[in-house]
């Protein structure tokens, strides 16, 4: 048997098969609908699903920017609460001189409250902002797709769930993407824009142009657990909890170190109490499980016990701090040496996570730094910070931690190792 002839024939067959598949792919995709190729204008109606904190905030933004808004929720009570809250917040803005009285009326009148999903029929974009429940979000998108036009862009405000998975139940996943706003949405400038695997570039560009018109800072993130902010920020909480559990310092001292030495607006425990310890714990678990139990994202027993005890933070008047009026605030140990040890340990872990996000192409270095300064008010972009303190110093501290603990949690990012070896920085 002539093996070379047989191999040649087999190779030609593979090439033809590949060409046929390629042709079929392009033939089918040539018929994809052009999703919102035209830029949004104020005449385009915006829909929002969910009248909770995020939903009403997004509705406020859209209405303030001149759009007619349909805010839909299955709960009449949620709609009434949202209506009362928006009326109150808009009038407060008028009292502060940020809005005129006639603007308050105009903005409020642009928002239409409803329990009927069919009100979305003529919306150009609908943004889903229901609770972080995967099954519920997929159900919402299936329902939306049966009502809206083919050219309507559908966005999810999910903070950590897969956009691709949510879109997987839809017949037109090419017009579905993530638009992750931060709380409070009217005040926080950042929005993470997250395309799914099937999302068209035209859907992404139209959405980013709209958000730019709303004076938001947008960053583009790959559809991976936590996107940029909720992934990169995990060590801010996780390493602070480890320091507490090791009895290196107490809650008040760790928060003091990050505020006074690090320049952060809030310490990690203050921030967890503000967010809600139940919410922070669920996000930590979600990222840990989604990354196939990657050690760097492992939740803390301390977090779990706080949730089990009902100490959820400010919303229950008790978390890592006691918020009752008669409570005495704890005093930190204001030791500069201890404070720098705490700050440097948490900072290098944050830098390591940001470096890995670049290494795995989750986002560009610029978008990662922008996300952390605009989304969670970090005093500096982490990669810029790394350049300032020196990548060799970062690598030395990470290596010391890994050697001391022998845990994968502290393994330095390959990108940091490469840059140090090459004598380079993140920015030139």
CORFEN-V387113 format. One record per pair of residues at least 12 apart in sequence whose C-alpha atoms are under 10 Angstrom apart, sorted by sequence separation. I is the first residue (numbers start at 0). J is the second residue. If there is no record, write none. Layout:
i: (I	I)
j: (J	J)
This chain:
i: (45	46	58	70	90	91	127	154	163	165	178	179	180	192	207	254	255	284	286	305	306	368	369	397	398	45	57	89	90	127	140	153	162	163	177	178	179	240	253	254	283	284	285	305	354	367	368	396	397	398	47	89	90	126	140	162	163	177	178	179	192	239	252	253	254	283	284	305	353	366	367	368	397	46	55	88	89	125	140	161	162	177	178	192	239	251	253	254	283	284	353	365	367	368	396	397	45	54	55	87	127	139	161	162	176	177	178	191	203	250	251	254	282	283	364	368	394	395	44	45	54	86	89	90	160	176	177	190	250	251	281	302	364	365	394	44	54	85	86	89	125	137	153	159	175	176	177	192	239	250	251	280	353	364	365	393	394	136	153	158	175	176	250	279	280	283	364	41	46	50	86	136	152	153	154	155	156	157	158	159	174	175	176	190	280	41	44	45	46	47	48	49	50	51	85	86	136	150	152	153	154	155	156	157	158	173	174	175	176	177	189	190	280	281	394	43	44	45	46	47	48	49	50	55	85	86	125	149	152	153	154	155	156	157	158	173	175	176	188	235	280	281	393	394	41	42	43	44	45	46	47	48	49	50	55	116	120	124	151	152	153	154	155	156	157	158	172	173	174	175	176	279	280	393	40	41	42	43	44	45	46	47	48	49	50	119	120	122	123	124	133	136	141	144	145	150	151	152	153	154	155	156	172	173	174	175	391	40	41	42	43	44	45	46	47	48	49	50	52	55	56	82	85	117	120	121	122	123	131	132	137	140	141	144	145	149	153	154	155	156	172	173	174	178	188	189	190	191	192	193	194	195	196	277	280	281	357	390	391	394	40	41	50	51	55	59	63	116	117	120	121	122	123	124	125	126	127	128	129	130	131	139	140	141	143	144	171	172	173	174	176	177	188	189	190	191	192	193	194	195	196	276	277	280	390	393	50	51	54	55	58	116	119	120	121	123	124	125	126	127	128	129	130	131	133	137	138	140	141	142	144	171	172	173	174	175	176	188	189	190	191	192	193	194	195	239	240	276	279	353	354	391	392	49	50	56	82	117	118	119	120	122	123	124	125	126	127	128	129	131	132	133	137	140	141	144	167	173	174	175	178	185	187	188	189	190	191	192	193	194	195	239	240	277	278	353	354	390	391	49	50	51	52	55	56	59	82	117	118	119	122	123	124	125	126	127	128	131	136	137	140	141	166	167	173	174	177	178	186	187	188	189	190	191	192	193	238	239	276	277	352	353	390	391	50	51	55	59	82	116	117	121	122	123	124	125	126	127	135	136	137	138	163	165	166	167	173	176	185	191	192	193	236	237	276	277	350	351	385	389	390	50	81	116	120	122	133	134	137	138	162	163	164	166	184	235	236	271	275	280	350	351	354	391	49	50	52	119	133	137	140	161	162	163	164	166	178	235	236	277	279	349	350	353	390	78	79	158	161	162	163	193	234	235	276	277	278	349	350	390	391	78	156	157	161	162	163	192	193	236	276	277	347	350	351	390	63	78	140	156	162	163	180	191	235	236	275	276	277	346	350	389	390	78	156	157	162	191	275	276	349	75	155	156	180	191	274	275	276	347	386	387	68	75	154	155	179	272	273	274	275	276	346	347	386	63	67	68	74	75	154	178	179	272	273	274	275	346	385	386	63	65	66	67	68	69	70	71	72	73	74	154	178	271	272	273	274	275	350	385	386	65	67	68	69	70	71	72	73	178	271	272	273	347	383	384	385	386	63	64	67	68	69	70	71	72	73	177	270	271	272	276	351	382	383	62	63	66	67	68	69	70	71	72	73	177	236	269	270	272	275	276	347	350	351	382	383	62	63	65	66	67	68	69	70	71	72	236	268	269	272	382	61	62	69	70	71	177	272	273	347	348	60	62	63	69	70	71	176	233	237	272	347	351	59	62	63	69	71	179	181	236	271	272	346	347	58	59	61	62	70	71	154	271	272	347	348	58	61	69	70	126	152	153	177	233	269	272	344	347	348	59	69	124	125	126	127	128	152	229	233	268	269	272	343	347	58	59	68	126	127	128	151	152	268	269	58	126	128	150	154	230	268	344	348	58	69	126	152	153	229	230	233	295	343	344	68	152	229	233	358	55	67	70	244	357	358	359	68	69	70	71	72	230	244	344	355	356	358	68	72	225	229	230	238	244	295	354	355	357	358	164	224	225	237	238	240	241	243	351	354	355	356	162	163	237	240	241	351	352	353	354	355	161	162	163	225	226	237	240	241	348	351	352	354	355	365	161	162	224	225	234	237	238	240	348	350	351	354	364	365	50	160	161	162	224	225	233	234	236	237	240	347	348	350	351	364	50	159	160	161	223	224	233	236	348	351	46	159	160	161	224	225	233	347	351	44	45	46	47	48	49	159	160	161	224	225	233	237	350	48	158	159	160	223	224	230	236	158	159	223	48	58	157	158	159	251	357	57	157	158	159	250	251	46	57	158	159	250	48	57	158	159	354	46	47	54	56	46	54	55	45	46	53	54	259	44	46	47	53	54	255	256	260	44	45	46	52	53	255	256	259	44	45	46	47	48	49	50	51	52	53	251	252	254	255	256	261	43	44	45	46	47	48	49	50	51	251	252	253	255	256	260	261	43	44	45	46	47	48	49	50	51	250	251	252	253	255	256	259	260	43	44	45	46	47	48	49	249	250	251	252	253	256	258	259	261	262	42	43	44	45	46	47	48	49	249	250	251	252	256	257	260	261	47	124	249	251	252	256	257	260	261	40	248	249	255	256	259	260	39	248	253	254	256	257	258	261	39	252	253	256	257	261	252	255	256	257	254	255	256	35	253	254	257	34	35	248	252	253	257	247	248	48	182	253	247	248	247	48	57	242	54	239	242	53	238	239	242	239	45	47	238	239	45	46	47	48	235	238	47	48	237	238	235	236	234	235	238	265	234	235	237	238	264	265	295	297	234	263	264	265	294	295	296	234	235	263	264	294	295	35	36	234	235	263	264	293	294	295	34	35	233	234	262	263	293	294	295	33	34	35	232	233	234	261	262	263	32	33	34	35	231	232	234	261	262	32	34	231	232	234	261	230	231	233	231	232	258	231	232	63	160	230	231	57	159	230	231	56	57	60	61	158	159	231	56	57	59	60	160	227	228	231	53	54	56	57	58	59	60	159	160	227	230	53	56	57	58	159	53	55	56	57	161	53	55	56	160	227	52	53	54	55	56	159	226	227	52	53	52	53	227	221	226	227	220	226	231	34	224	221	223	32	34	35	221	222	227	228	231	232	31	33	34	220	221	227	228	231	32	33	34	220	221	227	228	31	32	219	220	228	229	219	220	227	228	232	218	219	227	228	218	228	229	232	220	228	229	131	218	219	220	227	228	61	64	65	218	219	61	64	217	218	60	63	64	131	216	218	220	231	61	131	218	219	61	217	218	60	216	217	60	216	60	217	216	215	216	38	34	36	37	34	36	33	34	35	36	38	39	32	34	35	38	39	31	33	34	35	36	37	38	41	33	34	35	36	38	39	40	35	38	39	34	35	38	39	41	40	39	191	191	189	190	189	188	189	189	190	191	188	189	190	188	189	187	188	189	187	187	187	181	182	181	182	180	181)
j: (57	58	70	82	102	103	139	166	175	177	190	191	192	204	219	266	267	296	298	317	318	380	381	409	410	58	70	102	103	140	153	166	175	176	190	191	192	253	266	267	296	297	298	318	367	380	381	409	410	411	61	103	104	140	154	176	177	191	192	193	206	253	266	267	268	297	298	319	367	380	381	382	411	61	70	103	104	140	155	176	177	192	193	207	254	266	268	269	298	299	368	380	382	383	411	412	61	70	71	103	143	155	177	178	192	193	194	207	219	266	267	270	298	299	380	384	410	411	61	62	71	103	106	107	177	193	194	207	267	268	298	319	381	382	411	62	72	103	104	107	143	155	171	177	193	194	195	210	257	268	269	298	371	382	383	411	412	155	172	177	194	195	269	298	299	302	383	61	66	70	106	156	172	173	174	175	176	177	178	179	194	195	196	210	300	62	65	66	67	68	69	70	71	72	106	107	157	171	173	174	175	176	177	178	179	194	195	196	197	198	210	211	301	302	415	65	66	67	68	69	70	71	72	77	107	108	147	171	174	175	176	177	178	179	180	195	197	198	210	257	302	303	415	416	64	65	66	67	68	69	70	71	72	73	78	139	143	147	174	175	176	177	178	179	180	181	195	196	197	198	199	302	303	416	64	65	66	67	68	69	70	71	72	73	74	143	144	146	147	148	157	160	165	168	169	174	175	176	177	178	179	180	196	197	198	199	415	65	66	67	68	69	70	71	72	73	74	75	77	80	81	107	110	142	145	146	147	148	156	157	162	165	166	169	170	174	178	179	180	181	197	198	199	203	213	214	215	216	217	218	219	220	221	302	305	306	382	415	416	419	66	67	76	77	81	85	89	142	143	146	147	148	149	150	151	152	153	154	155	156	157	165	166	167	169	170	197	198	199	200	202	203	214	215	216	217	218	219	220	221	222	302	303	306	416	419	77	78	81	82	85	143	146	147	148	150	151	152	153	154	155	156	157	158	160	164	165	167	168	169	171	198	199	200	201	202	203	215	216	217	218	219	220	221	222	266	267	303	306	380	381	418	419	77	78	84	110	145	146	147	148	150	151	152	153	154	155	156	157	159	160	161	165	168	169	172	195	201	202	203	206	213	215	216	217	218	219	220	221	222	223	267	268	305	306	381	382	418	419	78	79	80	81	84	85	88	111	146	147	148	151	152	153	154	155	156	157	160	165	166	169	170	195	196	202	203	206	207	215	216	217	218	219	220	221	222	267	268	305	306	381	382	419	420	80	81	85	89	112	146	147	151	152	153	154	155	156	157	165	166	167	168	193	195	196	197	203	206	215	221	222	223	266	267	306	307	380	381	415	419	420	81	112	147	151	153	164	165	168	169	193	194	195	197	215	266	267	302	306	311	381	382	385	422	81	82	84	151	165	169	172	193	194	195	196	198	210	267	268	309	311	381	382	385	422	111	112	191	194	195	196	226	267	268	309	310	311	382	383	423	424	112	190	191	195	196	197	226	227	270	310	311	381	384	385	424	98	113	175	191	197	198	215	226	270	271	310	311	312	381	385	424	425	114	192	193	198	227	311	312	385	112	192	193	217	228	311	312	313	384	423	424	106	113	192	193	217	310	311	312	313	314	384	385	424	102	106	107	113	114	193	217	218	311	312	313	314	385	424	425	103	105	106	107	108	109	110	111	112	113	114	194	218	311	312	313	314	315	390	425	426	106	108	109	110	111	112	113	114	219	312	313	314	388	424	425	426	427	105	106	109	110	111	112	113	114	115	219	312	313	314	318	393	424	425	105	106	109	110	111	112	113	114	115	116	220	279	312	313	315	318	319	390	393	394	425	426	106	107	109	110	111	112	113	114	115	116	280	312	313	316	426	106	107	114	115	116	222	317	318	392	393	106	108	109	115	116	117	222	279	283	318	393	397	106	109	110	116	118	226	228	283	318	319	393	394	106	107	109	110	118	119	202	319	320	395	396	107	110	118	119	175	201	202	226	282	318	321	393	396	397	109	119	174	175	176	177	178	202	279	283	318	319	322	393	397	109	110	119	177	178	179	202	203	319	320	110	178	180	202	206	282	320	396	400	111	122	179	205	206	282	283	286	348	396	397	122	206	283	287	412	110	122	125	299	412	413	414	124	125	126	127	128	286	300	400	411	412	414	125	129	282	286	287	295	301	352	411	412	414	415	222	282	283	295	296	298	299	301	409	412	413	414	221	222	296	299	300	410	411	412	413	414	221	222	223	285	286	297	300	301	408	411	412	414	415	425	222	223	285	286	295	298	299	301	409	411	412	415	425	426	112	222	223	224	286	287	295	296	298	299	302	409	410	412	413	426	113	222	223	224	286	287	296	299	411	414	110	223	224	225	288	289	297	411	415	109	110	111	112	113	114	224	225	226	289	290	298	302	415	114	224	225	226	289	290	296	302	225	226	290	116	126	225	226	227	319	425	126	226	227	228	319	320	116	127	228	229	320	119	128	229	230	425	118	119	126	128	119	127	128	119	120	127	128	333	119	121	122	128	129	330	331	335	120	121	122	128	129	331	332	335	121	122	123	124	125	126	127	128	129	130	328	329	331	332	333	338	121	122	123	124	125	126	127	128	129	329	330	331	333	334	338	339	122	123	124	125	126	127	128	129	130	329	330	331	332	334	335	338	339	123	124	125	126	127	128	129	329	330	331	332	333	336	338	339	341	342	123	124	125	126	127	128	129	130	330	331	332	333	337	338	341	342	129	206	331	333	334	338	339	342	343	123	331	332	338	339	342	343	123	332	337	338	340	341	342	345	124	337	338	341	342	346	338	341	342	343	341	342	343	123	341	342	345	123	124	337	341	342	346	337	338	139	274	345	340	341	341	143	156	341	156	341	344	156	341	342	345	344	151	153	344	345	152	153	154	155	342	345	155	156	345	346	344	345	344	345	348	375	345	346	348	349	375	376	406	408	346	375	376	377	406	407	408	347	348	376	377	407	408	149	150	348	349	377	378	407	408	409	149	150	348	349	377	378	408	409	410	149	150	151	348	349	350	377	378	379	149	150	151	152	348	349	351	378	379	150	152	349	350	352	379	349	350	352	351	352	378	352	353	185	282	352	353	180	282	353	354	180	181	184	185	282	283	355	181	182	184	185	285	352	353	356	179	180	182	183	184	185	186	285	286	353	356	180	183	184	185	286	181	183	184	185	289	182	184	185	289	356	182	183	184	185	186	289	356	357	183	184	184	185	361	356	361	362	356	362	367	171	361	359	361	171	173	174	360	361	366	367	370	371	171	173	174	360	361	367	368	371	173	174	175	361	362	368	369	173	174	361	362	370	371	362	363	370	371	375	362	363	371	372	363	373	374	377	366	374	375	278	365	366	367	374	375	209	212	213	366	367	210	213	366	367	210	213	214	281	366	368	370	381	212	282	369	370	213	369	370	213	369	370	214	370	215	373	373	373	374	201	198	200	201	199	201	199	200	201	202	204	205	199	201	202	205	206	199	201	202	203	204	205	206	209	202	203	204	205	207	208	209	205	208	209	205	206	209	210	212	212	212	366	370	369	370	370	370	371	372	373	374	372	373	374	373	374	373	374	375	374	375	376	373	374	374	375	374	375)
